Amino acid sequence: MKNVAKFIAFFILPIAVFILWIGGFFSNRIPAGYAKEAPKVVSGLKIETVNKQKVYEKYKIDGYTTSKNTAQVSTKLMGKILKINVKEGDYVKKGQLLATVDTSEIKAQKQELLAALKEISAGRKEALAGEKAAQAQYDFMKITYKRIKNLYQENAVPKQKVDEIEMKLKGAEAQLDQVKAKLKQLEAKEKQLQAKLKQIQIMENYGYIKAPFDGYVIKKLIDVGSMAAPGMPIFIIGNKDIQFQSFVDAKYINNIKVGDNLTIYIDAYNKTYKGKVVEKNENADPMNNSFSIKVDIPDEIGVGFYGKSYINAKEEEKILIPETAVSRLNNTTAVFVVDDNGIIHLTPVELGEKYNGKIEVKSGIEDGQKIVVEGINKACDGCRVSL
């Protein structure tokens, strides 16, 4: 009995349904004397043929704004940071005071040198007066010796008088030489102290850390009270030429080149900026498998701001249609397809990504089909397009 039932269900019944379908049993029947209703004709529609288009999958790159040229600013002194006058992001002018290092020991040495120079100056003044007096005495004795010698030659004075004056002349000459030697010694000492003072003043100036050029404070690497050492960076200063720097996955190294134009979106400004790739590192960093690029962007942007952009990653062919062609109803997306007879069919579609005013159709329609792209509010399923 069960076998008979299975035979009827799986063999006899399908054949019967097929015969009825062939005979038009399931077709809409039009009563005798009535003509089939003609489709509604609609006009004012714009129709386009669907074609596959080449598109690029986008890859997001992100990075930060930085200065085109940077410099590490340091001091040549070992000392404590007494004051810092700027903060990160500040714009500074060339020569502007950024920070001050403790130079109290240098100032003490400077005062000692100034005191020594004052003493030397007084000694020189005294020596100059002594030189003047010694020179006058020597000149007087020289004239006197000449006069006495002439008198001696005339037998007017004894030889003893000549010898006496000659001894006094030699004494005046020795005194003059001694004073001149002392003066020369003082001058040499003064010159030596002046050289030391100049060096001390240079060292003192090292305590005033100044901006090397106009630009931005990119990094402040030390705080008040910390010890600074010669060559140790205290600030990183960048000039006002701004760049966007990003590290890109190495697999996209052939997808970007110097000269490419990029649109950079800066979060802090909530604005996009046009930029051009001016530098690309052709070698990847093995630590993070990425390569760096630098993009010139407008100088109005500061440094240290996060930004992002997109580059073309992979070429594909996709069906793209205008967004105006999409009908949305109850979470369903569809388009109006026009067949070869001009009949409109509302066809569900699966959508993908957007591309500059167009949207990808992943399934539902095929390349070469015609669809309504404008006036979909007038279109209806089963209507005919007005020629």
Secondary structure by P-SEA (a helix, b strand, c coil): caaaaaaaaccaaaaaaaaaaaacccccccccccccccccccccbbbbbbbbbbbbbbbbbbbbbbbcbbbbbbbcccccccccccccccccccccccccccaaaaaaaaaaaaaaaaaaaaaaaaaaaaaaaaaaaaaaaaaaaaaaaaaaaaccccaaaaaaaaaaaaaaaaaaaaaaaaaaaaaaaaaaaaaaaaaaaaaaaaabbbbcccccccccccccccccccccccbbbbccbbbbbbcccccccccccccbbbbbbbccccbbbbbbbccccccccccccbbbbbbbcccccccccccccccccbbbbbbccccccccccccbbbbbbbcccccccbbbbbbccccccbbbbcccccccccccccccccccccccccc
